[in-house]
């Protein structure tokens, strides 16, 4: 289950997407989705690396 969705719900969603966009557009949609996910992962990795590069402030003890 993905987020509370079972197999029947996923199949219904896929059928609706197929009806709306048609079979010819599905590869384009999949490729665009893949590129978007790849860019998102790349951006989050860059931000994590930048956070790690910043040195934490030294806390002075009284």
TIMAR-940872 format. One record per atom (N, C-alpha, C, O): residue in three letters; atom name; x, y, z. Coordinates in pm, whole numbers, always signed. Layout:
  fiti  zake       X       Y       Z
   ALA    CA       X       Y       Z
...
//
This chain:
  fiti  zake       X       Y       Z
   UNK     N     +83    -119      +0
   UNK    CA      +0      +0      +0
   UNK     C     +87    +124      +0
   UNK     O    +185    +134     +74
   UNK     N     +51    +217     -83
   UNK    CA    +123    +343     -92
   UNK     C     +31    +453     -39
   UNK     O     -66    +490    -105
   UNK     N     +63    +504     +79
   UNK    CA     -17    +613    +135
   UNK     C    -163    +576    +154
   UNK     O    -250    +662    +138
   UNK     N    -192    +453    +186
   UNK    CA    -329    +412    +209
   UNK     C    -402    +369     +82
   UNK     O    -521    +340     +86
   UNK     N    -331    +364     -30
   UNK    CA    -392    +321    -155
   UNK     C    -358    +176    -181
   UNK     O    -242    +136    -174
   UNK     N    -459     +98    -211
   UNK    CA    -437     -42    -244
   UNK     C    -425     -61    -395
   UNK     O    -430     +36    -471
   UNK     N    -410    -184    -437
   UNK    CA    -395    -214    -579
   UNK     C    -518    -172    -661
   UNK     O    -501    -115    -769
   UNK     N    -641    -198    -615
   UNK    CA    -757    -156    -696
   UNK     C    -763      -5    -719
   UNK     O    -797     +40    -829
   UNK     N    -729     +72    -617
   UNK    CA    -730    +218    -632
   UNK     C    -625    +265    -731
   UNK     O    -650    +353    -813
   UNK     N    -505    +204    -724
   UNK    CA    -399    +241    -817
   UNK     C    -436    +208    -961
   UNK     O    -406    +285   -1052
   UNK     N    -501     +93    -981
   UNK    CA    -543     +55   -1116
   UNK     C    -646    +154   -1169
   UNK     O    -640    +193   -1286
   UNK     N    -741    +194   -1086
   UNK    CA    -843    +291   -1128
   UNK     C    -777    +424   -1165
   UNK     O    -813    +484   -1266
   UNK     N    -681    +469   -1086
   UNK    CA    -610    +594   -1115
   UNK     C    -535    +583   -1247
   UNK     O    -539    +676   -1328
   UNK     N    -466    +471   -1270
   UNK    CA    -393    +452   -1395
   UNK     C    -487    +450   -1516
   UNK     O    -453    +505   -1620
   UNK     N    -604    +388   -1503
   UNK    CA    -702    +384   -1612
   UNK     C    -752    +525   -1642
   UNK     O    -766    +562   -1759
   UNK     N    -779    +603   -1539
   UNK    CA    -825    +741   -1559
   UNK     C    -718    +823   -1629
   UNK     O    -749    +900   -1720
   UNK     N    -592    +807   -1588
   UNK    CA    -482    +879   -1652
   UNK     C    -470    +837   -1798
   UNK     O    -447    +921   -1885
   UNK     N    -486    +709   -1826
   UNK    CA    -479    +658   -1963
   UNK     C    -591    +718   -2048
   UNK     O    -568    +754   -2163
   UNK     N    -710    +729   -1992
   UNK    CA    -823    +787   -2065
   UNK     C    -799    +936   -2092
   UNK     O    -826    +984   -2203
   UNK     N    -748   +1009   -1992
   UNK    CA    -730   +1153   -2007
   UNK     C    -618   +1185   -2106
   UNK     O    -637   +1267   -2196
   UNK     N    -503   +1122   -2090
   UNK    CA    -386   +1160   -2170
   UNK     C    -367   +1073   -2294
   UNK     O    -301   +1116   -2388
   UNK     N    -421    +955   -2296
   UNK    CA    -402    +865   -2409
   UNK     C    -272    +788   -2396
   UNK     O    -182    +826   -2320
   UNK     N    -263    +678   -2471
   UNK    CA    -147    +590   -2459
   UNK     C     -21    +654   -2515
   UNK     O     +89    +623   -2469
   UNK     N     -34    +743   -2613
   UNK    CA     +83    +805   -2676
   UNK     C    +157    +901   -2585
   UNK     O    +278    +917   -2598
   UNK     N     +86    +964   -2494
   UNK    CA    +148   +1064   -2405
   UNK     C    +210   +1002   -2280
   UNK     O    +289   +1068   -2213
   UNK     N    +176    +879   -2248
   UNK    CA    +226    +819   -2124
   UNK     C    +377    +812   -2116
   UNK     O    +432    +842   -2010
   UNK     N    +450    +773   -2223
   UNK    CA    +596    +773   -2212
   UNK     C    +654    +912   -2186
   UNK     O    +750    +927   -2111
   UNK     N    +595   +1014   -2248
   UNK    CA    +641   +1151   -2225
   UNK     C    +617   +1193   -2080
   UNK     O    +702   +1256   -2017
   UNK     N    +501   +1158   -2028
   UNK    CA    +468   +1192   -1890
   UNK     C    +563   +1120   -1794
   UNK     O    +612   +1180   -1698
   UNK     N    +589    +992   -1821
   UNK    CA    +680    +915   -1737
   UNK     C    +821    +972   -1740
   UNK     O    +887    +982   -1636
   UNK     N    +868   +1009   -1859
   UNK    CA   +1003   +1066   -1871
   UNK     C   +1011   +1199   -1797
   UNK     O   +1110   +1226   -1728
   UNK     N    +910   +1281   -1811
   UNK    CA    +908   +1410   -1741
   UNK     C    +905   +1392   -1591
   UNK     O    +972   +1465   -1517
   UNK     N    +827   +1296   -1545
   UNK    CA    +819   +1267   -1401
   UNK     C    +953   +1219   -1349
   UNK     O    +997   +1260   -1242
   UNK     N   +1019   +1131   -1426
   UNK    CA   +1151   +1080   -1386
   UNK     C   +1254   +1190   -1377
   UNK     O   +1333   +1195   -1283
   UNK     N   +1254   +1280   -1476
   UNK    CA   +1349   +1392   -1473
   UNK     C   +1322   +1483   -1355
   UNK     O   +1415   +1532   -1290
   UNK     N   +1195   +1506   -1326
   UNK    CA   +1160   +1591   -1212
   UNK     C   +1206   +1531   -1080
   UNK     O   +1259   +1602    -994
   UNK     N   +1187   +1402   -1064
   UNK    CA   +1230   +1334    -941
   UNK     C   +1382   +1337    -930
   UNK     O   +1437   +1359    -822
   UNK     N   +1450   +1315   -1044
   UNK    CA   +1597   +1318   -1044
   UNK     C   +1648   +1456   -1005
   UNK     O   +1741   +1468    -925
   UNK     N   +1588   +1561   -1062
   UNK    CA   +1628   +1698   -1028
   UNK     C   +1602   +1729    -881
   UNK     O   +1682   +1796    -816
   UNK     N   +1489   +1681    -830
   UNK    CA   +1456   +1705    -690
   UNK     C   +1557   +1639    -598
   UNK     O   +1603   +1700    -501
   UNK     N   +1592   +1513    -628
   UNK    CA   +1691   +1442    -546
   UNK     C   +1826   +1513    -552
   UNK     O   +1894   +1527    -451
   UNK     N   +1864   +1558    -671
   UNK    CA   +1991   +1628    -689
   UNK     C   +1993   +1757    -607
   UNK     O   +2092   +1789    -542
   UNK     N   +1883   +1831    -611
   UNK    CA   +1875   +1957    -538
   UNK     C   +1880   +1934    -387
   UNK     O   +1944   +2011    -315
   UNK     N   +1814   +1829    -339
   UNK    CA   +1816   +1804    -195
   UNK     C   +1955   +1758    -150
   UNK     O   +1998   +1793     -40
   UNK     N   +2024   +1682    -234
   UNK    CA   +2161   +1640    -200
   UNK     C   +2252   +1761    -193
   UNK     O   +2336   +1770    -103
   UNK     N   +2238   +1855    -287
   UNK    CA   +2321   +1975    -288
   UNK     C   +2297   +2057    -163
   UNK     O   +2392   +2107    -102
   UNK     N   +2171   +2072    -122
   UNK    CA   +2142   +2151      -4
   UNK     C   +2196   +2083    +122
   UNK     O   +2240   +2152    +214
   UNK     N   +2194   +1949    +127
   UNK    CA   +2249   +1878    +241
   UNK     C   +2400   +1895    +247
   UNK     O   +2457   +1911    +355
   UNK     N   +2465   +1891    +131
   UNK    CA   +2610   +1908    +126
   UNK     C   +2648   +2048    +171
   UNK     O   +2745   +2066    +244
   UNK     N   +2571   +2148    +126
   UNK    CA   +2599   +2286    +166
   UNK     C   +2580   +2303    +316
   UNK     O   +2656   +2376    +380
   UNK     N   +2480   +2238    +374
   UNK    CA   +2459   +2246    +518
   UNK     C   +2577   +2185    +593
   UNK     O   +2620   +2236    +696
   UNK     N   +2629   +2074    +541
   UNK    CA   +2742   +2007    +605
   UNK     C   +2870   +2090    +596
   UNK     O   +2955   +2082    +684
   UNK     N   +2884   +2170    +490
   UNK    CA   +3003   +2251    +471
   UNK     C   +3010   +2368    +568
   UNK     O   +3118   +2417    +600
   UNK     N   +2895   +2413    +614
   UNK    CA   +2892   +2525    +707
   UNK     C   +2932   +2474    +845
   UNK     O   +2872   +2381    +898
   UNK     N   +3035   +2538    +903
   UNK    CA   +3081   +2494   +1035
   UNK     C   +2987   +2548   +1141
   UNK     O   +2948   +2665   +1137
   UNK     N   +2951   +2465   +1234
   UNK    CA   +2864   +2513   +1342
   UNK     C   +2939   +2615   +1428
   UNK     O   +3060   +2607   +1446
   UNK     N   +2863   +2709   +1479
   UNK    CA   +2924   +2812   +1563
   UNK     C   +2977   +2747   +1691
   UNK     O   +2915   +2658   +1749
   UNK     N   +3092   +2796   +1732
   UNK    CA   +3151   +2744   +1856
   UNK     C   +3079   +2806   +1974
   UNK     O   +3064   +2928   +1983
   UNK     N   +3035   +2724   +2063
   UNK    CA   +2962   +2769   +2181
   UNK     C   +3064   +2788   +2294
   UNK     O   +3135   +2696   +2333
   UNK     N   +3068   +2910   +2343
   UNK    CA   +3161   +2938   +2453
   UNK     C   +3098   +2898   +2584
   UNK     O   +2982   +2928   +2611
   UNK     N   +3174   +2830   +2666
   UNK    CA   +3124   +2789   +2796
   UNK     C   +3163   +2896   +2898
   UNK     O   +3275   +2948   +2897
   UNK     N   +3069   +2927   +2986
   UNK    CA   +3096   +3027   +3092
   UNK     C   +3171   +2965   +3206
   UNK     O   +3203   +3032   +3304
//
